[in-house]
Structures are given as structure tokens and as C-alpha cells.
């Protein structure tokens, strides 16, 4: 094991991983010694200190010899090169310690803009699995460091909440602060932040109540008063002296920021101002111009300002790599809208009919017709949506406002040196040249060559950047001379001629070393982003030179772009570069070898993720899966085309084993199609692929197909995971059909499978708990929920822990709603983004609990975002359940008319689940109460209207009612 491949975790129980896989570390002295070395990682620890840590007062006869033996055994775990002896002691060298990464992320967050800082702190907090140095926190060698790290974690939670307030997201801050104060009620900073967040969320009464709780706690336990600062905050809340931002619950949740290069933005100040003004005034704006002129970069710079100006979140759809026919799928994926391949356009329109956004369509030129028809549909059906597009040609819509973007001005012949130096093209060239050679400067001697380069490249920003990066190795004059006078990029009318930008890419490619050219060619097999590990694995069979060095040179040459995604560097090729590099790969005769290496990498990724999601490394596995969806799908498609059906079956099979991870619609369809492929069925992966296809088909609502595939999978199954997937699909299908007894039988059969990972067993127990709850068998439900919790906690699998908590919360909800609330909140927190389905169902249950407990303010905060998420994912059975619960809430808030509409619409909706158990009588009583207050005539009219309304309009009315209730409550709080 090399040190670079071995990582260590101390933010929780001591953990060692090699190449992402857990390494067994037996309890005893080796474990203690490793912890003692990690407390002072990369610094010497004396032999005496290590002996004291490992043996304490019970010293062996020869302590030094015993220590030497123990450390020799430890080297087998950490790698011989990682642990070395120095005169001052023993040093464990590592750059992969989670505590160090935690502090690095904190430091970076302190220097980042608020939005990025919030992401960095989220990543930092996600590293924690429990108290620092859990099993050693009471040992002398670890006590101080464990306490320091634990305090830093609490401070980070507070810092994250502060950022939520800065970003105008008080409800987000409330969730984290309430959880923090539950375990640490005397943290005054957190208390003050919570009071502020509640006030700004339109809940001043709750803010004052939290202050009074704290004051009573201090007085009763400590005989103290709150600090003057907190007392002053209370006075300002009483005096409404803390301005609360306008409540805009109709806004859809904002997606992550569009990632762009960190280089300076030069020469476009006027265009920025014009674009913001035009986009604010028009619903459709298209920025046009030749390839490489900087359309996408201009828009990326404008979006934060534009989003604030129009008060809407922004969703970016990058179309450069999207094939004709796939625009709807790309838009759906960017919005997070989940629908079958044939229904994606309708699903997008349905969602955007309710959720107002700025929709960016970037690089439309090769899919103009699809973009045009989409924009027409949006204009007709989605009044709250603004579209900003980039394209080499206008879309051709009647209401389109076109903003042409020209190349940067270049110095004309005879321009005075001082004026020439200030032209935008020269300034951009100089900035990019300094990026690779900091000493570069435009002087009287160098200006003529710079100006000539700018003229020959017609001021085209991408071409200027590619040329500027070569000056570090070639110098100005050689760059100018190699360009050649014939390389003008633009025609007389300012349009790019065929192959113009490609000519610059070819020129820049030709200046690379041979190993760098081959590396760039190999990288063209990636669809979308990739990280350095992926590049190294895929390039290994073809490229002899160090990949990391080559990547650095390609980034310097601007042929590969690098950007930061929550603390990790990811790379991508511009589409024009990728297309060119792909051609070179085929010319070199290395295409098949590179594609096969990419396929093998994808298989290792899928297998590793499936394995890691059954244990404590699940969060990292989820991040890898989400970051490589496009490449995984591309690998499977190539495997099917290129006579590697077994690879396709193994990849899709292991993706299906990633429990509670949700592939998008296209990947679900691909998993199903692999199962139906006759060549796959003749491989050793047949059973796994068939089970995966069955699971995918059932999740997409194709129950008959799913049952047929699962039955065939069982005939082939020889391994535990193969039987598990098939039985799981059959159980879910019966559950969806309402055949609960049959579903229970399948899940009990799963428990009988020998050799099944404990995480899968825990998941099955959770489902059996839910089924028992549906049957009102509380004793059995409690028993399965307990088994699920115990198994989930033992494995540490994050998704399984979330599902177990949800099942426990649902079981508690049957008899004690108050007790269910914190358990369901914990399930939601654990589910995060990785188990979206678990998060959704847990939030529905929590909404029900809060409504029954008359905790109306909290229920209102939860309901709007939940409805948006369910609409986006097309989860209509869940959405109708949510609308029924919302009807209960609205009745309690004197909105009988809207409540009656929601109940009538749910009653008429085919996708609405049938009411079960106590719900039947509860909703019957609710409807009777509404009828008594509104009268039979009004209720009759509402029931006649409800089936005629489009379902999205029912959701829209529910959201409007929420807005009105929240606004009224906020007004009363402000004036009361």
C-alpha cells in the first residue's frame, strides 16, 4: 500500500482505507499506536510517548523491542513508506487525513464568496461520522485534540448557519441550529443565530420563545442571565428592528452555481451591463457570435447579477455535448425533473408551469430546431420562465431579443503604443500569458508582436488564450511566426468560417509533446467531467508518462479546463477540443484500447460504489456516482455496441445494488435495455443484469415487465446479490400493486438468503416494519424497526441508516407523533442528497406529524419545498399524499375552500394511493367538518370542479394558499 493510496479517518471511529476500500484494523495496540501517530500526523512522536499510549503503566519487559514489533505490523496496514523513524521519533506521513481535510475546507471557506463557502462547509461537515477519535477521546494522548476538533465542528455548524442567513435562507439555518442546540443548549452564539433565523423566516414569536427557553435554562441551572448581546437581540426582535426579507415561497430551490474558470474577465464591461438590462426586460434573449468569442463566459459572469435582479433562481443547461434528439433530456436533468424518455418535454413544461426560473440554454447551434420548439412551448405555457440562450445563430422565435457578441477590439496598424496596450485583446492576451509565466509584461519591445498575434487571431478570446499559454515555452516571436499570416479566423462579415476555431486547436495541439498529445486524445473518451484518478486509470494502458504532470501541462495550455467541485478538482474538455482529440485518438489507432480502459474504470467505479454503500464510506461513493453519471452511461452504451455485453451487465447490475441512489430517467432506461439485450443474457452477468433491469422497470412503473425480468433473473441466480435484486423487484412490484401479503413473503425470502450483506438485511427489515405498520401490527412493526436500526448502525451505511430511521419514525407515528418528529428529522438529515426517495417519504411523514401536533409554522416551512421537489421528480403518488396532509393543515388555518379542493382532486386522481387503516376515518371526518362549515352546495361545486382541473393547477393552488397563509402569519407577527 502506498501512502498516497491510503487514507485515514479520525472524525468518528478510527478508519483506514486503501484505494477507497476499508482496511481491517484489529483492536489492540496497533490501533492505539495508529491513533497516537495520527494525533500528530506528519510530525514526530517520541518512542516513549508511543509506549505510554499503547501500554500505559503495564509496560512489557522490553518496551522498545515491543514497540518495534508493533510498528512493524502497523506498517503492513499503513504502507512501509508512510511510517518512518527519525531522530526525534516516529512520523506517519499522510496527506489523506479527514481531520486535516476538514480544516483545509474551513480555511478555504473563510476566503470564498458566501455561496461557495456554504458548499465548502457542507463538505467539511459531511466528513464527520461521530465524535473525533471516538474510542480514544478519554486517553491522554488524544483528549486535547479530540476536544479541539469537536469544538471546531460545532463552530462550523454555526458558521454554516451564518452563511445561510447571509444568503437569505433563514429556514435552512433554523434546521441546523435547532439540531445543534438540542445537544448543546448553552451555546450562546448558536442561540443568537437561531433567534435571528426564526425572525427572518417570519417567525418572531418562535424567536422570542427560544430566548425565553434559554433564559429559564440559565436561571434554573446556573443562576445566570443571558449576555447583554443576547438581551439586546431580544429587544431588537421585540421592536421589529431586524429587517426580514420578503417571503417568496413560490421560488423553486436554486441549483448549484454554474462553475466557470477562475481567470480574469477582460474587456466585456459594456456587454455585461447590456445583457443584464436586456435579460431583465425580455423573456427570451439569445447571445449570438462565432465559436470561441466568449458567449458562455459572458453569460456565466452575468448570471449572479441577473438572478438577483429578477429575483429568480437560475438553471443552466449545457448543450455542447448533447446529441440531436436529447435536448429535452438535458433540460430535464438540469432541472432535476424525472420522467420517462417519451414524457420529458411534458414533465419539464408541467414543472416550469409552477416553478419560475431563469433557464439558460448554452450552445444551441447544433440543436436549434429542438431549442426553438422548446422555447415556443415555454412561452405559451410557462409564464414565469425567462430563457437566456447562447448560440452561433439566433433561435428564430418571434419574441426573441438577439444580442450579438463581437470579438474583442484589436490594435489597428499605426495605433500609438499607449492606446494599443489598453485594447481589450492585448489586455486579455497579457493576462493569460501571465497565468503561465508571471514575469510576462507588455513592453515597448514586445507590444508589436502581441498586437500582431491579436490581429491574426481577430480578437477571438479562446484563440488568444490558447496562443498566450504557448508563450511560456516558445516566446512571443515564435508564436507569432508559427501562427502564419493565413490563419485569419473570421470572414469579412464577422462570421466564423468552417474550421476556423478548429484551426487554432489544431495549431495548439501540434505544439504539445507527443505524450501530451496522446493523453489529450485519450481524455476524449470521457463524457462530461472527470477527476485525476479517473484520468490516470483510463490513460494507464496508453500513456507511459506521468498523467498528473501531463494534465497540468494541458490545463496550462487551456486545452483542458479545471474547476473546483466542493473541494475536489475536476477536469473537462471543451467540446471543440474533445471532438478534435477524439479524431486524433482514432488516427493513432488507440481508440479501442482507450475505450476498453474507460469501460474497466466504469466497472470498478460501479462495483466500488455498490460495495461502499453497504458500509461507512457511502457518502463518498454517492459523490462519485453523481459526478460520473454521464461517463457511466457512455461506457455501458459502448460496451453494448462493441461486443462487451458482460461488462454492460455487470455495470448496470452493480448500479442497481447501490440502494436508494436514484439514476436519472435515461440511466434507468439504459439499465432496463441492458437486461433485455440477448447478448447480455448469454453472459455470466445475466442474472445480475436481469435483476437490475427488473428493479429499474418496476421503479419506472412498468410492473409487468419488471416481474417478467425478475422471474427470469431468479432462474439464473447463483449469487446472493443476484437473488436479492430479483426478489427485491418482485416485492416492490407487489407493494405497488397493493398486494402487501405477497410483498411481505418476498421480503422474508430475502432475509433467508445466505451471505447477503448486513446493510441489505437492515433495509429489508425497514420495509417489513412499514408493511406491518400498514396492517396495524404495531408489535411486528416495532420488532422489524429495531432490527433495521441495529443492523444499519452496525454497518454505518448512510442510506440504510436513513431508511431505518424513516421506518422507525413511521412506526412511532402510529402511536406517538411527538416522539416521531425528531426521528423523522434525523432520517431527513441522514438522507441528504444521496437518498432522495428516503428524504421525500420522510418529509411527508414529518409533515403529517407536525400537522397532527398543531405545529403549523414548522409544517408550513416544510410543505412548499416538499411540493416543489415532488413535482420536479414526477412523484405523483407521493404528491397526492402530501396534498391530503396539506388539506388537514389548511383546515386548521381556516382555509376550508382550498382544503376541500385538494381532497376532491386527490379522490379523483388515478395516481393517488388508496387510504388505509385509520386514515380512512380521519379523512372522512375531515371532509364532514368542511362540509358542515361550507355547506353542501359549495362542496358539491368544488367536487365537480376538481376532476376538471389539470393536476399541476391543483398544485399551483396549493402553493398559492401556502403563500397567502405564510404572508398573513408574517404580517400578524409584525403588527401584533
N, C-alpha and C positions, 0 to 999 in steps of 0.2 A: 504494500500500500504506500503510495507516495503521499507526502504531506499535503500536496495541492488537491488530492482527491479525497482526503479525509476531513470531515467537518465534525464540530463538537457543539453540543447544546448544554447549557447550564441554566437557561431560563425555564426552569422546571426540573424534572428528574434528569440526572446525568445521561447524556445521549452521545453515541458515536455513530457516524455514518461514513461509509466508504462508497464513492461513486453513487451516492444517493440511497444506497441500501443500508439498513440498520446492521450494526455490528454487535454481536453479543459480548457483553462485558460482565463477567461473573461478579457477584457481590464479594466483598472482601477487601484485602489490602490493595490490590491493583486498582480497584475502583476508587478507593480513598486517595491513593497516590495521584491518580489522574486528576481528581478534583483539586487536590492541593497544587498541582502544576498549572492547572487552568486558572486558578485564582490569580496567579502571577504569570499568565501566558506571555511568552516571548521575553521573559525576564528570568534571571537565575533564582532558583530556590535551593537553599543550602541543604546538604545531606542531613544535618541534624534536624532541620525543620521537617523534612520528609519523614524521617524516622519517628519524630514526635507525632506527626499526623497519623501515621499508619499503625504505630504500636502503642502510643501513649506511654503509660507507666509500665506496661507489660513488655519490656524490652527482650528481644531474643539474646541468645548467648553472644552472637557476633552481629551487632546491628548493621555494620557496613556491608558485610557479606550478604546478609538477608535482604538489605535494600538493593544491592546489586542484582540479586536473583529476581526480585520482584520487578525491578525496572526492565530487566531483560525480557521478562514475559510481557510486560506492558508494551515494549517495542513491537511485538508481534501484532498488537492491536492498532497502535497509532502510526506505525511505519518507522523503520530503522532510522531514516534520515530526519525525522521530526523531533526526536528526543536525543539531545546530545549533552555531554558532560563538559563543563568549563571550570576554570579555577574557582569561580565564585559559586558553583553549584550546578544543578541540572536545569536545562532550558527546554521547554516544549514550544517549538516554533509552529505557529499556525496563523493563517490569515482567514480562517473559516470558523470563527467562534461566534455564536449567536449574540453573546453579550457585547462583543466589540462591534458587530454589525448594528446592533440596537443603538449604540452610542453614536456611530457614524451617521445613521439615518437621522438621529436627533440633531446632530450638528448641521447636517445639510438642510434640514427643515428650518433651522434658525436663519438661514441665508436665502431661502426660497420665497417666492411670492406665495400669498396665502393659499391659493388653490393647490399649488404643487406641494406646499408644506403640509397641508392636510393629508395628502396622499402618502407622503413620506412617513408621517407619524402613524397613519393607519398600518403601514407595512411594519414599522417598528413594533407596534403593539401586537401585531399578529405573530411575532416571533415567540411570544410568551406562551408557555404551556402549563405554568404553575409558579409557585414561589421560587425565586432564584436559589440554586443549589439546594433543592428541596430536602434531600436526605442528609445534607451536611450543614444546614444553616445553624445548627446548635454546636458545631465543632469550632474550636478556637480558630483554626486556620481559615475558616470561611465566614464566620459570623459577621464581621465588619463589611466584607464585600457583598454578602447576600443582602444585608440591611441597606447598603448604599444602592444596589440595583433595584430592590423592591421600592424604595422611596422614589427612585428615578422613574420607575414605571407609573407610580401614582401621579407624579408631576407631569408625565407625558400625557396621561389621560386628561388632566386639567388643561394642558397646553392645547390638546386637540379640541377640547370644548371651546376654548378661547377662539380658535380659528373658525369653528362653526359659527360663532357669534359674529366674527368679522365678515364672514361670507354670507351673512343674512340667513342662517339656517338654525334658528333657535331650537326648534323641535329636535333636531339631531343632537344638539348639545345636551338637551334635557335627558335623553336616554342614557348617554354615557355617564353623566354626573349623578343621576339617581342610583345607578348601579354602584358607582364608586362610593357614594355616601352610605349605602346600605352596609358596607363592610367597614367604612372609616368615617363615622358620623361627625367627628370633631375636626375634620379638615376644613378650615375656615375659608380658604381660597375657593375650594370647590363649592362650598355653601353660597358664597357670594356670586360665583358664576351661575349656579343653578337659579338663584333668585333673579338674576338679570335675564337668563334664558327664558324662564317662565313668563316674566313680564313682557319680553319682546315677542313671545309666542301668543300674546293676547290673554295671558292667564295671571293677572296681577294678584287675584285672591289667593291662588296657589303659591305664588311667590312669597306673599306675606305669611302664609301658613307655614312654609318651610322655615322662615325666620323665627316664628313663634315656637316651632318644634325645637329648634336649636337653642333658643333662649331657655326653654324649660329644661332641656338636657343639661346645659351648663349649670343652671341653678341647682337642679336636683342632684347631679353627680359631683359637681366641682365647686358649687357656691360662687360661681363667677358670672359676669355679664359678657355679652358679645363685645368684640372690639369696637372702638369708635368708628372705624371704617365701615363695618357691617351695619352699625346703627345708622350711620349716615346713608347707606344704601337703602335701608328700610324707609327712612324719611323721604328720600327721593322717589321711591316707588309710591308711597302714600300721596305725595304731591304730584304724581304723574310727570316727573321731571326726567324720566328716561324715555326718549322717543322710541316708539315701536314702529318698525317698518310695516308698510301695507301688507295685509294678508292676501296672498294670491294663490289660493289652493288649486285653482284651475290649471296652473302651470304643470306641465309634465316634468318629472325628475330630470335634471340635467345629466347628459352623458359625460364621459371623461373629456378633458380638453384635447383638442387636436394637436398632436405632437409635431413640432417643426424644429428645424435646425436652430442652434443657439448662436449662429453667426449674426453680425450686424445687418440691419435692414437699411439699405443705402439708396438714396435718390428717388424715393417714391412718396414724399410727404404730401404733395398735392393730390396724388391719386388716392391716398388713404382718406383724406378729407372728402374728396368727391364721392368715393364708394360708400362711405358711411352715410352721407346725405342722401344719395340716390337710393340705397337699400332701405333707408328709413321711410322713404316716400312711396316706394313701389313694391308690389308683392312678388314680382319676378324681375330679377336683374341678372344679366349674363355678362361676365367679363370675358372679352374675346382677345385673341392675339396669337402670334406664332408660338410654336413649341419652344420652351426654354426662356420665354420672355418674363416669367415670374408671376403668372396668374395665380397659381396656388399659394405662393408665398405671400403675395399681396393680401389675399383673402384671409389667410391664417393670421396675419398681423391685425387685420380689421375686426375679426370675429369677437374678441372680448369686448371691444368698444361697442360694436353693433348690438351684441346681446344685451348689454346694459341699457343702450339707448332705446331699444324697442321692448325691453322687459320680457324677453323670451329666452328659453334655453336653446342651444344650438346643437344640431346633429349633423355630422359630416359623413358623406357617402363618397368614398374614394373609388372611382370607376376606372382608373387607368388600367388595372389588370383584369377588369371584368369583361367576360366574353359576351358578344351579342346574344341576347335572349336571357341574360342573367341580371338585368338591371333591377327588376322587382325584388329578386332575392337579395341583392346587395343592399337595397334600401331597407328591406325588412330586417336584415341582420344588423344594420347600423342602428335602427330604432329599437332593436330588441323584440320586434314583432315576430311571433312564432305562428306559422301556418304551413299547411301542405304546399307543395310546389305549385299546384294549379290555383291556389287561393291566395297567393301572396299579395297581388295587387289589391284585391278586395280587402284583405286584412289590414294593409297599410292605410288605405283610404278610410276604413272604419275607425282605426285608432286615431288618425290625424283629424278625423271629424270632431273629436273631443279634445285632443291634446294639441294646443297651439305651440309651434316651434319655428325656428329658422332652420330650414333644410338646405344644406349645402350639397350640391351635386358637382363634384370635382372631376374634370377631364371627361367631358361628354362627347367629344368629337367623333369617336368611333361607334357610339351608340345613340346618335342624335334622334332617330325616329322613336326609340323607346323612351328617351327622356322627354321628348315633345309630348307624346301621348300621356305620360305620367303627369306632366305639368298641367296639361289640359284638364285631366281628371281632378287634380288637386284644386285648380282654380274653381271648378264647378262645385265640388263637394266639401272642401276644407277651408272655410273662410279664414280661419285663424293661422294659416300656414304661410310663411314667406319663403320663397325659394331664391337662393343665390347660386348661380352656376358658373363654371369656368369651361371654356371650350374654344377651339380654334375657329369655330363658326357659330353663329347665333342659332338658337333653338328653333326660331321661326314661329313663336306664339304671338298672337295679336297684341297681347298686353305686355310684351317683353320690353324691358328697358336695357339697351345694349351699351356697355362701357368698353370701348376699345382700349387696349393697353399696348403702347408702343415700346420698342426697345429704348434703352437709356440713351440720352444725348451723348454724342461723342465729340471730341475736339475737331473742328474743321481745320483744313490747312490754313496756316497763317495766323491762327489764334495766338494771342500773347500767352507766354508761359504761365503767368499767374492765373489767367482765365481758364486755360486748358487744364490746369491741375485741379480746378474746382468742378469740372464737369462730372456728372454722375457716373459715367462709365469708368473714368480714371479713378475716382474715389472707390468704386466697388472693386476694381482690379487690385488697387493698393491694399485694401482691407483684406482680401482673400490671400494675397501674396504674403502679407504679414502673419497670417494664420499659420503658415508652414515655415516662414523664415522671418522671425520677429524683427530682425535688423533691416528688413527691406524698407526703403523710402523712395518716394518720387523726388528726384533732384533735377537740376538743370541738365545733367548729363543723361539721366535715364528717361526723362519725360518724352523725348521724341520716339523712343522705342515703345513705351507704354501707349502713347497716343496712336501709333501706327497699328499696334495689336488691337486696340479698341475699335479702330476704323475697320480693320479687316474682318473683325467679328461682328460688325454692325451694331455694337452696343447690346448684344443679346446676353442677358445676365448669366445664364447657365454656361454658355460658351466662354464668357470672360472668367468665370470661376474655374472651369477646367483648365484654361490656359494659365491662369495665375498660379495654380498649385504646382505647375511644372517649372516655374522659375527657381524654385528651391534647389533643383538638381541641374537644370540646364542653363539658367541665366536668361536675361531678357532677350538679347540679340538672337541666340539660337532658337528661342521660342518664336520670335517674330519671323525668322527665316524659314523655320520648318512649317509655319502656317501656310506660306505661299500666297502669292498675290491672287490666285484663282479662287481662294476659299472665301468668297463672299456668301453670306448666308441668306440674304433677303433679296427678293426681286425688286423691280422698280416700284411696284405698287405696295411694298411693305409686307407682302405675304410670304410665308416660308415656302421655298421650292421643295420638291420631293428630295428627301435625303439630306436636307441642309444640316439639321442638328445632328443627325446620324454621322455626318462627315466629321464633326468635331469629336464625337465619341470615338469614332474610328481612329482619329489622329491621337487622342489621348491614350487609347488602348495600345497603339503602336509604340508609345514611349515607355510602357511598362517593361519590367524584366520578364523573362519567359515564364518563371514560376508564378509571378503575379498575374500574368495573362491567363494562365491555366486555372489559377484559383478563382479569378473573377468568372471565368466560363463555368466552372463547377457550381458556383453560387447561384447561377441562373436557375437551378432546379428547384429552389425554394419559392413557394408561393407566399408572398407576404413577408412578415418579419421573421428573424431568426436570431439566436444568440451565438456566442463564440463556441460553446460546447457543441452545438449542432453543426456549425461550420467545420469544426475540427473533425468530427466523426464522419461527415459526408465527404470531406475533401481527402481524408486519410489515404484511400486507395489510389488516388490520382496525383496528389501533390506531395512532394518529398520535403520541401522547405517548411519551416515552422509557420503554421497557419496564422497564429496570433500576430506575428511580425508582418505577414502579408496583408492581413486585414487592416492593420494600422496604416500601411502604405496606401491601400486602396481608399481608405477614408480620407487620408491626406490629399489624394488625387481627386477627391469629390466624385469618384465612381461608385462608392458605397457610402450611404448615409448612416450615421449612428445617432441614436436618441435614447433617452433615459425613460424607462417604464418602471415606475415605483421602485427606483433604486437599482435596477438592473439594466445594463446596456444591451440594446437590441439593434440589429442592422437590417437594412433593406436596400434593394437596388431600384433606382428609378426605372420606370417601365421601358423607356427607350434604351437604357443600358442593359436591362435584363434581356430584351429581345435581341440586341446585338450580341451579347455574351452567349446566349443560347445558340445562335448560329455558329459562333466560333467553337463552341463545345462539340457540335456535330462535325464540324470540319476537322477537329483534332481527333475524331474517332473515339472520344471518351464519353459520349452521351450515355450509352447503356451502362457503363461502369459507374458513372456518377449517379444515375437514376437508381441503380441497384443499391448503392451505398445509402442514398436517401431513403429508400424503402426499408433497408435494415435499421436505419436510425429511427424511422417512424414506428417500426415494430418494437424496438427497445423502449421507445417512449410510451407506447400504449401498454406494454407488459409492465413496465416500471410503475406507471400510474395506477394500474389496477392493483398491483401489489401494495403500493404505498397508501392507497386509500383504505386499506384494511388495518392500518396502524397509525402511529402518531405523525407520520410525515405527509399526511393527506393534504394539508393546505398548500404545500409546495407543489405537490402533484397536480392539484387543481389549477394552479397558476400556469404550470407547463401545458396542461391540456388546453386551457383557454387561449394561451398565447400561440398555439400551433394548430388551431382548427383547420385553417386553410391548407397547411402543408400535410396534415394527416389525410385529409380528403384527397388531395392531389396524389399522394403516394398510393392510396387504395385504387384510385382510378387507373393509374399507370400499371399497377400490378394486374388488374383485370385485362388491360389492353396488351400486356407484354408477357403473357404466359407465366404469370406467377400467382395463380389463384390461391395457393395455400397461404401466401403472405397476406393477401386481402382478407381471407377468412380469419386468420389469427389476429390481425389488427382490429377488425371490427368486433370480433369476439371479446377481446380484452377491453375495448372501449365500452362495451355493454356491461362488463363486470365492474366498471367504475360507478358504483352505486350512488344514486342521487345527483350525479353530474348529468347535465342536460345538453346533449348535442343539439345543434340548430336543425331546422327543418331539412336542409339539404343533406346534412350528415346522417340524419335519421333515414332519409330516403336511400342513401347510399348503403347503409348497413342492411336495410331490407333487401336492396337489389343484389348485394353480395350473396345473401342467403339463397336467393332464387337462381343464382348462376350455376348452370350444370357442371362447369369445370370445378368450381369450388366444392360442390357436393361429392366429387370423386377424390378429394384430398383428405389428409388426416385432420384437417381443421373443420371438417364438415359439421360435426355435432356442435362445436362452439359457434361457428358462423350461423347455423340454423337457429340455435337458441338466441343469438344476438338479433337475428332478423325477426324472430317471433316477438321478442321484447319490444323492438322498435315498432313493429306493426301494431301491437296492442296499444302502445303509448300514443300512436297516431290515430287510434280509433278503428283500425282495421282488424276487428276481433276474429272474424272467421279465418283470415289469412294467418293471423298470429297463432291461432290454435292449431292450424294445419302444420305450420312450420315447427311449432313446439313439439307436436306429436312425432313428427319425423325426427327431430333432434333427439328425443328420448330413445328412439330405436338405435341411434348411432352412439349414444353417450357411453363413455367408458371412464371419464374422469369426474371428480366431484363437481368442479365448476361447470362442466357441460350439463350434468343433470340439474344443477342448481338453476341455470339460466332458463332451461326449458320449463321446469316446474314453476319457476317464478312467473314466467309469462302466462302459463295456464292459470295460476292463482289470481293474477291481476285481471285477466280476462273474465273469470268468473265473478270477481269482485265488481267489475264494471257492469256486468250483466245483472247484478243483484242476487247472484247465487252464492250467498255467504257460506252456507254449509259446505258446498263444493270447494270454495276458496279455502276454507279452513283445512279441509282434507289435504289440499296440495301443500299448504304451508307446513302442516305437520309432517308430510312426506319429506319436505326439505330438511327438517330437523333430524330425520333419520339417516341422512346421507353421511357416511363416514368420511373423515378427512376434510370437512368443509371449514374454511377459515372462521374463527370465532366472530369476527365482525359481521359476517353474513348471518350467522345464527342469531346474533343480537338483533339484527334488522328484522328477521322473521318473527322473533318474539314480539317486537314492537307492533308489527302488523296484526298478529294474533290478539294482542291486547286491544287494538282498535276494533277488530271483529267481535270480540267478546263484549266490548262496550256497546256496539250496535245492537247486540242481543240482550242488553241489560244484565249481563252476567258479570257483576262487579267483582266477585271473588276471583274469577278466572282472569279478568282484565288486570286486576292488581298483580296477580302472580306473574303473568307474562310481562307486564311493565317492569316489575322488579328484576326479572331475568334479563330483560333488554338493557336496563340501566347498568346492571352489574357487568354484563358482557361488554357493553360499549365502553365503560370506563376502564375496563381491563385492557382493551385493545388500544385505547387512545385515538381511535378513528374519528375524525372530526365530524364527518357526515353522519356516521352511525350514532355518535353521541347526540347530535342534534335531533335525529329521528326518534331516538329513545326518549329524550326529554319531551318531545312533542307528544308521543304516545302516553307518557306519564301525565302530562298536562291534560290531555283529553280525558283520561281516566278520572283524574281529580275533578274535572269539570262536571262529571256526572253527579257528584255529591257535595263538592265544596268549591265553589267558583273562586272564593277568596284565595284559597290555597293554590288553585290552578294558575293564577296570574303570574307569580314570579317564575314558575316552572316553564310556562309558555314563553315568557320573555327571555329566559335563558336559552330555550330552543331556537328562538329567532336570532339571538346574538351568535349562537354557535353555527347556525346555518349560513349566515353571512351571504356572500355572493356565490359560494360554491355549491350549495344545495338549495337552489331557488324554489323547487317544489316544496321542500320541507318548510322553508321560510313562509311560503304562501299559505299553506294549510295551518301552520302555527299562528299566523297573524289572524286568520279567520276565527280560530278558536279563541284567541285573545280578545278579539273584538266582541265575540259573544259573551265572554266572561265579564268584560268591562261594562257592557250594556246591561247585563243582569244585575250587576253590582251598583248600578246608577253612577258609575264613574264616567260621566258624559264627556267631560273635557278631554280625557285621555282617549276615549273611543272616537271622538271627532278627529283628533290628531292622527289616529291610525287609519281611519276609513278612507280618506281621499287618496293617499298614496297607494293603498291596497287596491282600490278600484282601478287606478291607472295601470298598475302592474298586471292585474288580471286581464284587463282589456288588451294590453300590449302582447301578452302571451297567448291570447285567444282562449283562456281557460274559462269557458262559459259555464260549465257546471259549478265551478268554484265561485264565479262571479254572481250567479243567481243565488247561491247560498249567502254570499256577502250582502246582496241587496235585501234578502229577507231579514237578516240581522239588522241591517241599517233601518229597515222599516220599524223594528222594535225601538231602536234608538230615536227615530223621528217622532214616534208616538209619545215617548217620554218628554220630547221637546216641543209638543203641541203642533206637530206638522202632520195631522191625520190625513190630509188630502194626498200628499206625496207618498206617505206610507201605504195608503190604500192602492195607489197606482203600482208601486213596486211589488206588493203582494199579488195583485191581479196579474201583472206581467209575468212574474215567476210561475204562477199557477198555469198560465197558458203556454209557457216556453217548453218545447220538447227537450231541451238540454238540461232543464232544471232537475236536480235529483229529487226523488220522491221523499217526502217527510217520513221519519221513522220514530218509533218509540214515543217518548214524552213530547217531542217536537210537534206531533200531530195535534195534541190537545192544547199546547201552548199557543200555537198559531191560530187555532180555531177561536180560542178566547180573545186573542189579539184582534182578529177580524170582527168578532162580535162587538167588542168595545168600540172599534172605529165606526161600525155601522150604527151603533146607538148614538154616537155623537154627530155623525154626518147625516144620518137619515138614509133610508133605503133607496130613495130616488137618486141621490148623489152617488152612492156606492154603485148602484146599477149602471149609471153613466160611465163611471170610472172603469168598471169591469168590461163594458162594451168597448171602451177606447183602448184599453191596454193591449189586446192582441193585435190591434191595427198599427201600433207604433213600431218602427224599426228598433231593434234591441239596443243599438247604440244610442238612440234618443232616450231610451229609458235610463241608461247610464248617465247621459248628459243631464237629465232632470235630477237624478240623484246627486250629482256633483253640484248642480246649482243650488239645491236645497242645503247641502253642506255649507257652501259658501255663505248663504244667507244666514244660517244659524250661527256660524262662527263669527261673522261680521256683527250680527246683533249682540252676541255674547260679549264680543270685544268692546262694542260701544257702551253696553251697560256697565262693564267693568271700568271703562274710562270715565264714565259720568256718575258712577254710583258712589 
